[in-house]
Amino acid sequence: DAKTTQPPSMDCAEGRAANLPCNHSTISGNEYVYWYRQIHSQGPQYIIHGLKNNETNEMASLIITEDRKSSTLILPHATLRDTAVYYCIVRVDGYQGAQKLVFGQGTRLTINP
Amino acid sequence: KAGVTQTPRYLIKTRGQQVTLSCSPISGHRSVSWYQQTPGQGLQFLFEYFSETQRNKGNFPGRFSGRQFSNSRSEMNVSTLELGDSALYLCASRRTITADTQYFGPGTRLTVL
């Protein structure tokens, strides 16, 4: 049922941009890509989502390739507090608005001082 | 505005017992979803409720059940507990059945001995 593939771990220097890749080659045309992060086994925190176009908010940017088979989450200026597990997720919609999030295995991002 | 709250935060049970977990969504949110997180399987969708009706269900045995009340609070029940049910159980809420973003609670850590 896994729809996304991510590297298990990445490192990034504090203050630099962190670029987290995700492959979702089997994604369907109407399925959204979401990113959440999880710190110390707390509940996942929403970051951003998109369908086809690139998206940006106060936390991050999401770049989705034209064929929608992969995407990249960009944290523009990483801080130590961004150390977390980042999940690339496909949202699968069901009948009458029902949704489920299909999580990948996540990337453990470590921000180094 | 208060976030999603889950009670209890920690729970220890023995095999064969049953357990009930509670979730209060963000005020005004009417959809509640449940997820199970284990080291081996990662985060997996259990079910979603809206307007007291189950709208979506994941691939879990019938021992896992849930319900939603008229005030949108939700409970999930696991009967005849097995060792493999040890997990972090996460609840997420969204405003309506068409809203895009799910907001997660801190989870309930269930340990089955």
Interface residues (C-beta under 8 A of the other chain):
Chain A: D1 Y32 Y36 S41 Q42 G43 P44 Q45 Y46 H49 Y87 G94 Y95 Q96 G97 A98 Q99 K100 L101 V102 F103 G104 Q105 G106
Chain B: V4 S33 Y35 G42 L43 Q44 F45 E48 F50 R55 N56 G58 N59 L88 L90 A92 R94 T96 I97 T98 D100 T101 Q102 Y103 F104 G105 P106 G107 R109
